[in-house]
Amino acid sequence: MRARRAVRETVSGLPREFWWLWTSTLVNRLGAFVATFMALYLTLDRGYSATYAGLVAALHGLGGVISSLGGGVMTDRLGRRPTLLIAQASTAVSVALLGFVRDPVAIAGVAFLVGMASNASRPAVQAMMADIVRPEDRIRAFSLNYWAINLGFAISSMAAGFIAEASYLAGFLIEAAMTMACAILVFLRLPESRPDETVETATARSDDAVSLGTVLRDGRFMSVVGLSFLVALIFQQGSVGLPVAMGEGFTPAEYGMAIAVNGVLIVVLQIPVTRFIEHRDPRRLLVVSSILAGYGFGLTAFAGSVGVIALTVCVWTLAEIVNAPTQTGLVVRLSPLHGRGRYQGMYTMSWAVAGLVAPLLSGFVIDRFGAEWLWASCAVVGTVAGLGYGALMRRVPEEKAAAAGEPEVGVRAQPEVGAG
């Protein structure tokens, strides 16, 4: 009864539009295939080299970096719903095309397009979620969305293995179909959530419009982006540095068991941890989670068995569970009402850039100095990020003050001219 009541309190009070958006996220992640098995598809099925597979992965990531900003601009200019429709429909078409192209140059080009299309929807999802959910419920909403991402990814990763054994093409087509289903769901069930403007407010805002230049000149927010990049570099080591380091002395199956702890814990603990952190000081949560992430990976230097490695995974997974929704909520607090798309796009880009840099950086450190130096570096970076959040959050306004004049979706009100 207590568990049932806890779940009911966690999911209650959120608007219907949020749950349609949540369902779209879950369906999208259930169909994930390309990101998980692209390297295996290129090396095993198509017979290309590991170097070429790495190049394709880098181009896929580069597309995501570019579209983070482009998707943010589209979110503010066209609206959340049109951006989601364009991004998801484009992803479906490009993923299906990727399953049929055979020329190596064509594969690389289409992979770049897939990266662009698939990442363009993220600023729109986060901006729409901020629009439709009350400020006091946002941490809970972001946590539930993060839980859906990881639940869908855990299920799709297992299913993708069986699909790949039968046909890689089937995997591409299944992902394309499920992504198109998300686009249809958005079209049928999600109304536009971008705050309305009157002629007067639009004219008032024209002299101080939110552009990418506005975002770049926002020193406080760009500090958050920089700290987010540092934290993202740490978390990337779970899929970049850890498998390389475990390659000496451990089997792929043992790495699979260790990293599976991450997904299982997120699915099991995301909701109860969200209840614990929902109304707690975000400054303390970001400081603690950053340090916990750094030292969680840092402890890997002392792990000599799969069991101990699994314990270190538990440490940084807890940091991930706390950090992800809290940091996304901070981005919303620092974003002007009519610039949420651009701000979310810049934040999303910090993770995309980290996804590009982390493989190169971790590989260099391991080859030149050894894995122990990589784990020590994670501890240092986590400490720096924690101290940075501690200093930055002293100047961040309280949630109520930041949201005091914020209108409900569809309500016409004066925009936050000059915010940020």
ABEGO torsion letter per residue (X at the ends): XAAAAAAAAAABGBBAAAAAAAAAAAAAAAABAAAAAAAAAAAAAAGBBAAAAAAAAAAAAAAAAAAAAAAAAAAAAAEAAAAAAAAAAAAAAAAAAAAABABAAAAAAAAAAAAAAAAAAAAAAAAAAAAABBAAAAAAAAAAAAAAAAAAAAAAAAAAAAAAAABAAAAAAAAAAAAAAAAAAAAAABBBABBBBBAAAAAAAAAABBBAAAAAABAAAAAAAAAAAAAAAAAAAAAAAAAAAAABGBBAAAAAAAAAAAAAAAAAAAAAAAAAAAABBAAAAAAAAAAAAAAAAAAAAABABAAAAAAAAAAAAAAAAAAAAAAAAAAAAABBAAAAAAAAAAAAAAAAAAAAAAAAAAAAAAAAAEAAAAAAAAAAAAAAAAAAAAAAAAABBBAAAAAAABBBBGBBBBBBBGBX
